Amino acid sequence: MKKIIILISMVLILSSCVQEKCAKEGERIRFGDNTLPATCCGNLKALNLSYFPETCEQGIGDILGCSKCGDGICNPQTFENKCNCPEDCR
């Protein structure tokens, strides 16, 4: 019986340590919404997806994309462009 109680206690402790789901490269995030994760995983950067391409002026939007912006490679498949990742996309 004592072993079962210890095992249940360990499961409860470990389950409380599970991190909230994060978005991988190329996935989207949204704050305050349970349909999408709220954060990007690891060292990924959250890029604004709402802007006017002609001027790079930010538009209104609450969905961001997760990317490796800053790695020296412009990757449009992970939302990078000259407006939201100028260090990679010149």
Secondary structure, 3 states (H helix, E strand, C coil): CHHHHHHHHHHHHHHHCCCCCCECCCCEEECCCCCCCCCECCCCEEEECCEECCCCEECCCCEEEEECCCCCCCCHHHCCCCCCCCCCCC
